[in-house]
């Protein structure tokens, strides 16, 4: 088994995202393949450094969108001639995103139902709460990961991707505001925070005073969830999960 194929196989088995780029038409190196990881690092070679550089943004976009298509690139020919010449390549790029992830901050009643809905939709679910009496396996038997710690400390140490959604359900500024500051500093797919419209406005004002620009604050879905008239914890969890799915499919 070739080393490149082995790395591709291992990455897919571990459900970690990557994209592949294969030359399908051009003057040379037909069939050469490159693996592209979420941070832009690559494994393999296409035989043309300029081509490898210019396709990385398209490969990363395909990674998160799960797209597969042929892209055409025109790059300078590597030549000693005084006149610069260009060559054309067609490259098949295919993205393999990791499973969607939901991070729930706050292990209250809504979080229990939200975990159930998310697992039914094949999300990987992490629940974080600094209160050990709430974040227990008895309450969250189906969570993939249960962490008792300050949420912002955990989030600052782990990768957060466009396939990651976060639902902040703490009702407590000392938990939710540091958490939101970390989330807003990353390119996450969905950021939601519980609370009334007035609570959301007051929270936005405090975050603004801490230096978070207005265009970033607009990324927060708050009040969290679609407006379906939800009142019970189960209905609120349903509204939240519906909004997460809608944003993921660009319907919100």
Residue pairs with C-beta under 8 A, 6 or more apart in sequence:
1 9
4 33
4 35
4 43
4 44
7 35
7 43
8 18
8 20
8 35
11 18
11 35
11 96
12 18
12 96
15 98
15 99
16 98
17 37
17 38
17 63
17 64
17 95
17 96
17 97
17 98
17 161
17 163
18 35
18 36
18 37
18 38
18 63
18 96
19 35
19 36
19 59
19 60
19 62
19 63
19 93
19 94
19 95
19 96
20 33
20 34
20 35
20 36
20 59
20 93
20 94
20 96
21 33
21 34
21 36
21 46
21 52
21 55
21 59
21 91
21 92
21 93
22 31
22 32
22 33
22 34
22 91
22 92
22 93
23 29
23 30
23 31
23 32
23 33
23 46
23 47
23 51
23 89
23 90
23 91
24 30
24 31
24 70
24 90
24 91
24 92
25 89
25 90
26 87
26 88
26 89
26 90
27 87
28 47
29 46
29 47
29 48
32 44
32 45
32 46
32 47
33 44
33 46
34 42
34 43
34 44
34 45
34 46
34 52
34 55
34 59
35 42
35 43
35 44
36 42
36 55
36 56
36 59
36 60
36 63
37 43
38 60
38 63
38 159
38 161
40 56
40 60
42 52
42 56
45 52
46 52
46 91
48 75
48 78
48 89
50 75
50 76
50 78
51 73
51 75
51 89
51 91
54 73
54 75
55 71
55 73
55 91
55 93
58 71
58 93
59 93
59 95
61 67
61 95
62 68
62 69
62 93
62 94
62 95
63 95
63 96
63 97
64 95
64 97
64 161
64 162
64 163
65 95
65 97
66 95
66 96
66 97
67 93
67 94
67 95
68 92
68 93
68 94
68 95
69 92
69 93
70 90
70 91
70 92
70 93
71 90
71 91
71 92
71 93
72 88
72 89
72 90
72 91
73 88
73 89
73 90
73 91
74 86
74 87
74 88
74 89
75 86
75 87
75 89
76 84
76 85
76 86
76 87
77 84
77 85
77 86
77 87
79 85
97 163
98 161
98 163
99 122
99 123
99 124
99 163
100 121
100 122
100 123
100 124
100 163
100 164
100 165
100 189
100 248
101 123
101 124
101 125
101 126
101 161
101 163
101 164
101 165
102 114
102 118
102 123
102 124
102 125
102 126
102 164
102 165
102 166
102 167
102 244
103 125
103 126
103 128
103 155
103 160
103 164
103 165
103 166
103 167
104 111
104 114
104 115
104 125
104 126
104 127
104 128
104 166
104 167
104 169
105 128
105 129
105 151
105 166
105 167
105 168
105 169
105 170
105 175
105 176
105 179
106 129
106 168
106 169
106 170
106 171
106 175
106 176
106 194
107 127
107 128
107 129
107 131
107 134
107 135
107 136
107 139
107 140
108 134
108 169
108 170
108 171
108 233
109 233
110 169
110 194
110 233
110 236
110 237
110 240
111 127
111 140
111 167
111 169
111 237
112 139
112 140
112 233
112 237
113 233
113 234
113 236
113 237
113 238
114 167
114 169
114 237
114 240
114 241
115 125
115 127
115 140
115 142
115 143
116 142
116 237
117 237
117 238
117 241
118 125
118 241
118 244
119 125
119 142
121 241
121 245
123 165
124 144
124 145
125 142
125 143
125 144
125 145
126 143
126 144
126 145
126 146
126 147
127 135
127 140
127 143
127 145
127 146
127 147
128 135
128 147
128 149
128 151
128 154
128 155
129 135
129 147
129 148
129 151
129 170
130 148
130 149
130 150
130 151
130 175
131 148
132 148
135 146
135 147
135 148
136 146
137 146
140 146
147 154
150 175
150 178
151 168
151 170
151 175
151 178
151 179
152 178
152 179
152 181
152 182
155 166
155 179
155 182
155 183
156 182
160 166
160 182
160 183
160 186
160 187
160 188
161 187
161 188
161 189
162 187
162 188
162 189
163 189
164 188
164 189
164 190
165 188
165 189
165 190
165 191
165 192
165 244
165 247
165 248
166 179
166 183
166 188
166 190
166 191
166 192
167 192
167 193
167 194
167 224
167 240
167 244
168 175
168 176
168 179
168 180
168 183
168 191
168 192
168 193
168 194
168 224
169 194
169 224
170 176
170 179
170 194
171 194
171 195
173 203
173 206
176 193
176 203
177 203
177 206
177 207
177 210
180 191
180 193
180 203
180 207
180 220
181 207
181 210
181 212
183 191
184 191
184 212
184 216
184 217
184 219
184 220
189 247
189 248
190 221
190 243
190 244
190 247
190 248
191 219
191 220
191 221
192 220
192 221
192 222
192 224
192 225
192 240
192 243
192 244
193 200
193 203
193 220
193 221
193 222
193 224
194 222
194 223
194 224
195 203
195 222
195 223
195 224
196 223
197 223
199 222
199 223
200 220
200 222
200 223
203 222
204 217
204 220
204 222
207 217
208 214
208 217
221 243
221 247
224 239
224 240
224 243
225 236
225 239
225 240
225 242
225 243
226 239
226 242
226 243
226 246
226 252
227 239
228 235
228 238
228 239
228 242
229 235
230 236
230 238
230 239
243 252
246 252
